Amino acid sequence: MNPGELAKLDALPLDSRTPIEWAHAVLADPLRLLADHAFLEKKAATNALELLTRWPGEWLPGWVETMTGVARDEAAHLAQVTRILLRRGGRLDRVHKNPYANSLRLLVRKGDPAEILDRLLVSAVIEVRSCERFAVLAAASADAELASFYEALFSSEFGHYRVFLELARKIADAPAVEARWQQLRAAEAQILAGQEAGPRIHSGCLRGDG
């Protein structure tokens, strides 16, 4: 990655950082990693479509445009990753579990406006972590196709977390959004640290990896 991309990586708002050793470990099983990644993109597209008709109040300018744009981008990424997966002889399983994302969604408070605010902020923190992991994978991969793929995804995904934050700031005052954003970032770092190691985008690190 060039210095400009590395500077963008350092600027990502995260409460923990992924060591390069994590990427070396998960890249040892690329087909399972790609299959997990495909489900990640599918869920991201589905989440945007679910939020499409959940705008707060009667109407919020920019809501529909943002969610359709995110859904379009994530569906395009899903097509890319599944194309690589299938060409390499992999396949998608019918059932997929994501304890990382599930744990984060348990933090969403019930009842609007708190619920929609938390949905947006959880979406933002998942996006920013995914973006970081794509950059680490790009830097670590000795496979030219995967390195190029993940570097392109990092650049594409870099701004996605911001669109969720911007919408959050339209439905709640800035101090409330910032306080909840800080809480969820701290919780995300703890949740990630507790994940089992394995070939998944949001897996934990092996002991001694950092």
N, C-alpha and C positions, 0 to 999 in steps of 0.2 A: 504494500500500500504506500502511496506517496505521502509526503509530509502534510499536505492539505487534508487528506483523508484521515490521517492519524490525529490531527488537531480536532477534526470533527468528532472522532471517537472519544477523545479526552473530554470533550465538551458535553457529552451525554449526561443527563441528570440521573445518576444512579448512586445508591448508597453502598454498593460493593462492586468489585471489578472481577471479571472472569480471567483466570490465568491461562496462558497459552497451552499449558499442559492439559487442560480440559479438552481443548480442540484436538490435540494429538490423540487423546484417548477415544473420543467419539468418532473421529475419522477412520479409526481402525475397522469400523463396521458401517461403511457408507450406505449400503442399501437400507438398513434399519434406520439410519439417520435421515435419509431422504424420505422414507415412508412416514416417519414422525413429522418431518417438516411439511409434507403434503397435508397432513391433517391440521397442522397449525395454520396453514394458509386457508384451508377450507373453513375452519372455525372463525378466523378473522373476517372472512367475507360474510359468513352467516351472521356474525355479531353486528356488522355494519347494517345488514339488511333488517335485522331485528330492531335496531335502533332507528331505522328509517322512519317508522311511524310512531315513535315514542317521544316526539319532540315535546318539550314542556309547554304548558299553557295552550293557547289556541294556535300559535304559529311562531316559529323562530326563524328569521331570515338566515339563509346559509345552511340550515340543518339538512335539508333534503339533498342539496348539491354536494355537501361534504360527505354524507353517508353513501350516496351513489358513487362518488369518486373513489372512496376507500374500497367499497365492495368491488368495483371494477378493477382496481389495482391488485387487490388480493386474489381475485379470480384469475387474473393474468399470471400472477406468481404461482398459483396452484397449477395452472396449465404447464408452466415451465418446469416445475419440480417433478411433476408426474411424468412428463415427457422424458426427462433424464432417468428417472427411476425405472420406467418401463423399458427403455432402450438398453439399460444395463441388466435387465433380467429380474428386476424386483417387481413387487405388486403391493397393492393396498389391502390391508386386512379389513374385515367388516366392522370390527370393534376396536376402538382406540381409547386409551385412558391418558389423561393429562392431569396428574395430581397437583402440579404446580398451578395451573390455571384454575382448577377447581378450588384450591385453597384460597386463592385470591378472590374468587367470586363469593366465597363464604363471608368475606368482609363487607360485602355490599349491604348497606342498610335498607330496610324495607320502608316503602311509602315515599312518594315524591314530595318535595324536590330532592331529598337526600339520596333516594335510590338512583335517580337518573344522573345525579352528580357523581356518585360512586361508580356507576357503570362507565361513565366517560373517563374517570381517572384510572380505574382498573385497566380499561382499554389502553390508555396512554402508557401506563407502566409496563404492560406486556409488550407493547410496541417498542418501547425504548430498550427493554432487555433483549428482545429479539434482534433489534438493530445492532446492538453491541455484540451479540453472539455471532451474527453474520460476519462482522468485521474480524473477529478473532479467528473464525473458520477460514476466512480468505487469507489471513496472514499465515496460518499454520499449514494449509493444504499443499501437498506436493503434487496433487492431481490438478493439472492445468485447467481442465474444464470446471471442476468444482471451485477452484480458487477464483476464476473469472466470474462464475455464477454468483458466488457469495459476495464478492466485491461489488458487483452490479446491484445486488439486492440491498446491500448496506446503503449505497447511494440513493436507491429508490425509496427505501423505508425511512431514511433519516428524518424526514419531516412529518411522518405520519403521527407521531405522538403529539406533535404540536397542534394538529387540527382538533384533536380531542380536548386538549387543554384550552384552546381558544373557545370552543363551544362551552366548556365548563365555566369559563369566565364570563360568558354571556348570560348564564342562568343563576349565578351566585356572586356575591361580592368578593373582591380580590383576596382579602384576608382569610375568609372562610375556605376559598379554593386552595390557597397556598398552605394553610394549616393541614387540610385533609390530604393534599398532595404529599406533604412531608411525611405524614403518618403512613400512607400507603407505600411510599418508597421504602421506608424503614421496615415495614412488614414484609414487603417483597424480598428484600435482602435476606431476611430471616427465613422465609419460606424456601427460597432458592437454596440456601445453605443446608437446609434439611432434606433436600431431595436426594434420592438414590442416584448413584453414578450409572451411566449407561448411554447408549447412542441415541440421545434425544436432545432437541434444541434447548430445552429447559431442564436438563438433568443437573444433578449436583456433581461436585468434583470428587475424585478419588482422594482418600486420605493422603496428605502430603503434597497435594497439587496446589495448595494455596488456600 
